[in-house]
Amino acid sequence: MILFSWSIRSSGCAAAIPSRASETTSAGSLISFFTAVPLRQIISESRTTCGVSYAAVGAGTTAPIGVGIGLAAVARPAYITSGRALDLGGHRSIEELRARTTAVLDTAYAAGVRYLDAARSYGRAEEFLAGWLAAHPEIDDVVIGSKWGYRYVGGWQLDVPVHEVKDHSLAAFTEQLAETAALLGPRLAIYHVHSATLDTGVLDDTALHRALAALRDRGVRVGVSTSGPGQPEAVLKALDVEVDGAPLFTSIQATWNLLEQSVGPALAEAAARGALVIVKEGVANGRLTPGASDTPPRVVEIAERLGVPLDQLALGAALAQPWAWSVLSGGVTPAQVESNAAAAAVQLPEDVLAELGELAEDPKAYWSARASRAWS
């Protein structure tokens, strides 16, 4: 399957992709844009009416794309990563975070980052990303991914009891695909179920699978992201889901880092079956960054011995995994993104990789500690 990266060079494209789903179209009609019209027809019509240029990009193959950028921490005022008081301070209004997201994306692209990752629950991540793309019509070599399955309910506040709500129903997919389509349109290349776990039933819902397959069959790669100590089981079950004799989930986004390596064998299996593997939380929500207060001493000692910044060591180890297609930076400042992107140049000898493999914590303990992290 070849996916396409689009560059919209004319405001006339507004007629092709409604800018606001709630005002201009129904959820069903936007899903029809993706599922009822053959992809070649969409390409042909868009090229004619909008002056769209497109380029085949790496999402169509399993060739590694390297460091990517995720917008989980930068496009909403609260998240669980360390150091937000220092990184963001009180500058967390919508317009301030829009400007910060723009700066992060500018820096990432200049550093060679070509996979850009958002989600419906990441505050205004899709909106900010869509604005950045519109401001850069010359950029046609990036792969755009997003996720559905959580709703952002934080109201742009820091101290609310709940920031996001999980919903893996067919109705939620219908609604959220419409919202994503209204913002990202045909530039969407990969669409993940957000945090697919065995308990939600999303991997058993055949009606939902049929709807996802319609999206797959029109050229959007469908995948899952995973979280929790049950990641290995969820990944393997997702790989076995087929619709009309073809695999449904061919992109896997999972948490893998030096402190949580349990999903590694399942990710290797995913890559062996031809799925893209995207690593998230490579710096363990800030625990594997310079100056963090909760970094295990041994990993600090290894980084110092090698003369490699801690974040680059962590991301470099993820990039060294033969199954990794992309490893996400979650940086919220240009300096963090530049440092994260520099991990692509880190070369780790086999003996060091073996040593790093001994740092993994018990998965249940790791995820329990992650669950206790405060939103700030």
C-alpha positions as CSV (number, residue, x, y, z in Angstrom):
1,M,0.0,0.0,0.0
2,I,1.4,3.4,-1.0
3,L,0.4,6.4,1.2
4,F,0.6,9.9,0.0
5,S,1.7,13.2,1.6
6,W,-0.2,16.1,0.3
7,S,0.6,19.8,-0.2
8,I,-2.5,22.0,-0.7
9,R,-1.5,25.1,-2.7
10,S,-4.8,26.7,-3.2
11,S,-7.5,28.1,-0.9
12,G,-10.0,26.4,-3.2
13,C,-9.4,23.2,-1.4
14,A,-11.8,24.4,1.3
15,A,-14.5,23.2,-1.0
16,A,-13.1,19.7,-0.9
17,I,-12.5,19.4,2.9
18,P,-15.0,21.3,5.0
19,S,-13.2,23.4,7.6
20,R,-15.7,22.8,10.4
21,A,-17.5,19.5,10.5
22,S,-20.2,20.8,12.9
23,E,-21.1,23.7,10.5
24,T,-20.7,22.3,7.0
25,T,-21.2,18.6,7.0
26,S,-22.2,15.5,8.9
27,A,-19.9,13.0,10.4
28,G,-21.2,10.4,7.9
29,S,-20.4,12.6,4.9
30,L,-16.9,13.3,6.0
31,I,-16.3,9.6,6.6
32,S,-17.6,9.1,3.1
33,F,-14.9,11.4,1.8
34,F,-12.4,8.8,3.1
35,T,-14.3,5.6,2.7
36,A,-16.8,5.9,-0.2
37,V,-14.6,7.5,-2.9
38,P,-11.7,5.6,-4.4
39,L,-8.3,7.1,-3.4
40,R,-7.3,7.6,-7.0
41,Q,-10.4,9.6,-7.7
42,I,-9.7,11.8,-4.6
43,I,-6.2,12.4,-5.9
44,S,-7.4,13.2,-9.4
45,E,-10.2,15.5,-8.3
46,S,-8.0,17.3,-5.8
47,R,-5.2,17.8,-8.3
48,T,-7.7,19.3,-10.7
49,T,-9.6,21.6,-8.4
50,C,-7.0,22.5,-5.7
51,G,-3.6,22.3,-7.4
52,V,-2.6,19.5,-5.0
53,S,0.9,18.1,-5.3
54,Y,1.7,14.8,-3.5
55,A,4.7,12.6,-3.0
56,A,5.0,9.0,-2.1
57,V,6.4,8.8,1.4
58,G,8.0,6.3,3.8
59,A,4.7,5.2,5.3
60,G,4.2,3.0,2.2
61,T,7.2,0.9,3.1
62,T,8.9,-0.3,6.3
63,A,12.1,1.6,5.6
64,P,12.9,3.5,8.9
65,I,12.0,7.2,8.9
66,G,13.9,8.0,12.1
67,V,13.0,10.5,14.8
68,G,9.5,11.8,14.7
69,I,7.7,14.4,16.7
70,G,4.7,13.8,18.9
71,L,2.5,16.7,20.1
72,A,1.0,15.1,23.2
73,A,2.9,17.5,25.6
74,V,3.0,20.7,23.6
75,A,-0.6,21.2,22.3
76,R,-2.4,21.2,25.6
77,P,-1.7,22.9,28.9
78,A,-1.4,19.9,31.2
79,Y,0.3,16.5,30.8
80,I,2.3,14.0,32.8
81,T,5.8,14.8,31.6
82,S,8.5,16.1,34.0
83,G,9.7,19.7,34.0
84,R,6.6,21.5,32.6
85,A,6.7,24.3,35.2
86,L,10.2,25.1,33.9
87,D,9.6,24.5,30.3
88,L,6.2,26.2,30.0
89,G,5.8,28.3,33.1
90,G,2.5,30.1,33.0
91,H,2.5,30.6,29.2
92,R,-0.2,28.1,28.4
93,S,-3.0,30.0,26.7
94,I,-4.3,28.6,23.4
95,E,-2.4,31.2,21.4
96,E,0.8,30.7,23.4
97,L,0.8,27.0,22.8
98,R,-0.2,27.4,19.2
99,A,3.0,29.5,18.8
100,R,5.0,27.0,20.7
101,T,3.8,24.1,18.6
102,T,4.7,26.1,15.5
103,A,8.2,26.6,16.8
104,V,8.6,23.0,17.7
105,L,7.4,21.9,14.3
106,D,9.7,24.4,12.5
107,T,12.6,23.1,14.5
108,A,11.7,19.4,14.0
109,Y,11.4,19.8,10.2
110,A,14.7,21.7,10.0
111,A,16.3,18.9,11.9
112,G,15.1,16.3,9.4
113,V,12.0,15.0,11.2
114,R,9.4,13.7,8.8
115,Y,6.8,11.9,10.9
116,L,4.4,14.2,12.7
117,D,2.0,12.7,15.3
118,A,-1.2,14.0,16.8
119,A,-4.4,12.8,18.5
120,R,-7.9,13.9,19.1
121,S,-7.2,14.1,22.8
122,Y,-4.0,16.1,22.6
123,G,-5.8,19.4,23.2
124,R,-5.7,21.3,19.9
125,A,-2.9,19.2,18.4
126,E,-4.6,18.5,15.1
127,E,-5.7,22.1,14.8
128,F,-2.2,23.5,15.4
129,L,-0.7,20.9,13.0
130,A,-3.2,21.8,10.3
131,G,-2.4,25.5,10.7
132,W,1.3,24.7,10.4
133,L,0.8,22.7,7.3
134,A,-1.4,25.4,5.7
135,A,1.4,27.9,6.4
136,H,3.9,25.7,4.6
137,P,2.4,24.6,1.3
138,E,5.9,23.8,0.1
139,I,6.2,20.9,2.5
140,D,5.1,17.7,0.9
141,D,7.4,15.2,2.3
142,V,6.0,14.6,5.8
143,V,3.9,11.7,7.0
144,I,1.0,12.7,9.2
145,G,-0.5,10.4,11.8
146,S,-3.2,10.9,14.4
147,K,-5.3,8.9,16.8
148,W,-8.9,8.5,17.8
149,G,-10.4,6.9,20.9
150,Y,-9.9,9.5,23.6
151,R,-11.7,12.8,24.0
152,Y,-10.0,15.9,25.5
153,V,-12.2,17.1,28.3
154,G,-9.7,19.3,30.2
155,G,-11.2,22.6,29.2
156,W,-7.7,24.1,28.9
157,Q,-7.3,24.0,32.6
158,L,-4.5,22.5,34.8
159,D,-6.4,21.3,37.8
160,V,-9.4,19.4,36.5
161,P,-9.9,15.9,37.9
162,V,-10.1,14.3,34.4
163,H,-8.3,15.5,31.3
164,E,-9.3,12.8,28.7
165,V,-12.0,10.2,28.4
166,K,-11.6,6.9,26.6
167,D,-14.2,5.7,24.1
168,H,-13.5,3.0,21.6
169,S,-17.0,2.6,20.2
170,L,-18.0,2.8,16.6
171,A,-19.9,6.0,17.3
172,A,-16.7,7.6,18.7
173,F,-14.7,6.5,15.6
174,T,-17.4,8.0,13.4
175,E,-17.4,11.3,15.3
176,Q,-13.7,11.6,15.7
177,L,-12.8,10.7,12.1
178,A,-15.1,13.5,11.0
179,E,-13.2,15.9,13.3
180,T,-9.8,14.7,12.1
181,A,-10.9,14.9,8.5
182,A,-12.2,18.4,8.9
183,L,-8.7,19.5,10.1
184,L,-6.2,17.3,8.3
185,G,-8.2,16.2,5.2
186,P,-6.3,14.0,2.8
187,R,-3.0,14.6,4.4
188,L,-3.9,12.0,7.0
189,A,-1.7,9.0,6.3
190,I,-2.0,6.9,9.5
191,Y,-4.9,6.7,11.9
192,H,-4.4,4.8,15.2
193,V,-6.8,3.5,17.8
194,H,-5.6,5.4,20.8
195,S,-4.4,3.1,23.6
196,A,-6.0,-0.2,22.4
197,T,-6.1,-2.6,25.3
198,L,-7.8,-6.0,25.7
199,D,-10.3,-4.7,28.2
200,T,-12.0,-2.2,26.0
201,G,-13.1,-4.7,23.4
202,V,-11.8,-2.6,20.5
203,L,-9.8,-5.6,19.2
204,D,-13.0,-7.8,19.1
205,D,-15.5,-5.3,17.7
206,T,-16.2,-6.6,14.2
207,A,-18.6,-3.7,13.2
208,L,-15.9,-1.3,14.1
209,H,-13.3,-3.3,12.2
210,R,-15.4,-3.2,9.1
211,A,-15.5,0.7,9.3
212,L,-11.8,0.8,9.9
213,A,-11.2,-1.5,6.9
214,A,-13.1,0.9,4.7
215,L,-10.7,3.6,5.7
216,R,-7.8,1.2,5.1
217,D,-9.0,0.2,1.7
218,R,-9.0,3.9,0.6
219,G,-5.3,4.3,1.4
220,V,-5.1,5.4,5.0
221,R,-3.0,3.1,7.1
222,V,-4.9,1.9,10.2
223,G,-3.1,1.0,13.4
224,V,-3.2,0.9,17.2
225,S,-1.3,2.6,19.9
226,T,-0.9,0.6,23.1
227,S,-0.2,1.4,26.8
228,G,0.0,-0.6,30.1
229,P,1.7,-3.8,31.2
230,G,-0.5,-5.7,28.7
231,Q,1.1,-4.1,25.6
232,P,2.6,-7.4,24.3
233,E,-0.7,-9.2,24.3
234,A,-2.5,-6.2,22.8
235,V,0.0,-5.9,20.0
236,L,-0.1,-9.6,19.1
237,K,-3.9,-9.7,19.1
238,A,-4.0,-6.6,16.9
239,L,-1.7,-8.2,14.4
240,D,-4.1,-11.1,14.0
241,V,-7.1,-9.0,13.2
242,E,-8.1,-9.4,9.5
243,V,-10.9,-8.0,7.4
244,D,-11.6,-9.5,4.0
245,G,-8.5,-11.6,4.3
246,A,-6.1,-8.7,4.8
247,P,-4.5,-7.4,8.0
248,L,-6.4,-4.5,9.5
249,F,-3.8,-3.0,11.9
250,T,-0.5,-2.3,10.1
251,S,0.9,0.4,12.3
252,I,1.8,-0.1,15.9
253,Q,2.6,2.8,18.2
254,A,3.9,1.5,21.6
255,T,5.7,2.6,24.7
256,W,9.3,1.3,24.6
257,N,12.2,2.8,26.5
258,L,15.1,1.7,28.6
259,L,12.9,1.3,31.6
260,E,10.0,-0.5,29.9
261,Q,11.2,-3.0,27.3
262,S,8.7,-5.7,27.7
263,V,6.9,-5.1,24.4
264,G,10.1,-5.4,22.4
265,P,9.5,-9.0,21.1
266,A,5.9,-8.2,20.1
267,L,7.2,-5.2,18.2
268,A,9.8,-7.3,16.5
269,E,6.9,-9.6,15.4
270,A,4.9,-6.7,14.1
271,A,7.8,-5.5,12.0
272,A,8.4,-9.0,10.7
273,R,4.8,-9.0,9.5
274,G,5.2,-5.8,7.7
275,A,3.7,-3.3,10.2
276,L,5.2,0.1,10.9
277,V,6.5,0.3,14.5
278,I,6.5,3.8,16.1
279,V,8.0,4.2,19.6
280,K,6.4,6.6,22.0
281,E,7.6,7.8,25.4
282,G,11.2,7.0,24.5
283,V,12.4,9.2,27.4
284,A,9.8,7.8,29.8
285,N,7.8,11.0,30.3
286,G,10.9,12.9,31.2
287,R,12.6,10.3,33.5
288,L,15.3,9.8,30.9
289,T,16.2,13.5,30.3
290,P,19.1,15.5,31.7
291,G,18.4,16.8,35.2
292,A,15.4,14.7,36.0
293,S,15.0,13.9,39.6
294,D,13.7,10.3,39.1
295,T,16.3,8.9,36.7
296,P,17.9,5.6,37.8
297,P,21.5,6.3,38.7
298,R,22.9,3.6,36.5
299,V,21.6,5.1,33.3
300,V,23.0,8.4,34.3
301,E,26.4,6.8,34.8
302,I,26.3,5.1,31.4
303,A,25.4,8.4,29.7
304,E,28.2,10.2,31.4
305,R,30.7,7.4,30.6
306,L,29.8,7.6,26.9
307,G,29.7,11.4,26.9
308,V,26.1,11.3,25.4
309,P,23.2,13.5,26.7
310,L,20.8,11.3,28.5
311,D,17.9,12.0,26.1
312,Q,20.0,11.1,23.1
313,L,21.2,7.9,24.8
314,A,17.5,6.9,25.4
315,L,16.3,7.7,22.0
316,G,19.4,6.3,20.3
317,A,18.8,3.0,22.0
318,A,15.2,3.0,20.7
319,L,16.4,3.9,17.2
320,A,18.9,1.0,17.4
321,Q,16.1,-1.5,17.6
322,P,15.9,-3.2,14.2
323,W,12.1,-3.1,14.3
324,A,11.7,0.7,14.9
325,W,10.3,2.7,12.0
326,S,10.1,6.0,13.9
327,V,10.9,7.1,17.5
328,L,9.0,10.1,18.7
329,S,10.4,13.1,20.4
330,G,8.0,14.7,22.8
331,G,10.0,17.9,23.2
332,V,8.1,21.1,24.1
333,T,11.0,23.5,23.4
334,P,13.1,23.9,20.2
335,A,16.2,23.0,22.2
336,Q,14.7,19.8,23.4
337,V,13.6,18.9,19.9
338,E,17.1,19.7,18.5
339,S,18.7,17.5,21.1
340,N,16.2,14.6,20.6
341,A,16.7,14.8,16.8
342,A,20.4,14.5,17.3
343,A,19.9,11.0,18.7
344,A,19.8,9.9,15.0
345,A,23.6,10.3,15.0
346,V,24.2,8.2,18.1
347,Q,25.9,4.9,17.4
348,L,25.8,2.5,20.3
349,P,28.0,-0.6,20.3
350,E,26.5,-4.0,20.9
351,D,28.0,-4.3,24.4
352,V,26.4,-1.0,25.4
353,L,23.1,-2.0,24.0
354,A,23.3,-5.2,26.1
355,E,24.1,-3.2,29.2
356,L,21.2,-0.9,28.5
357,G,19.0,-3.9,28.1
358,E,19.6,-4.6,31.8
359,L,17.9,-1.4,32.9
360,A,14.3,-2.5,32.4
361,E,12.0,-2.3,35.4
362,D,9.2,-4.7,36.2
363,P,6.4,-3.7,33.8
364,K,3.7,-3.6,36.4
365,A,5.8,-1.4,38.7
366,Y,6.7,0.9,35.7
367,W,3.1,1.4,34.7
368,S,1.9,1.8,38.3
369,A,4.5,4.6,38.7
370,R,3.4,6.2,35.4
371,A,-0.2,6.1,36.5
372,S,0.6,8.1,39.6
373,R,2.3,10.9,37.8
374,A,0.5,14.2,38.2
375,W,-0.8,16.2,35.3
376,S,0.9,19.6,35.4
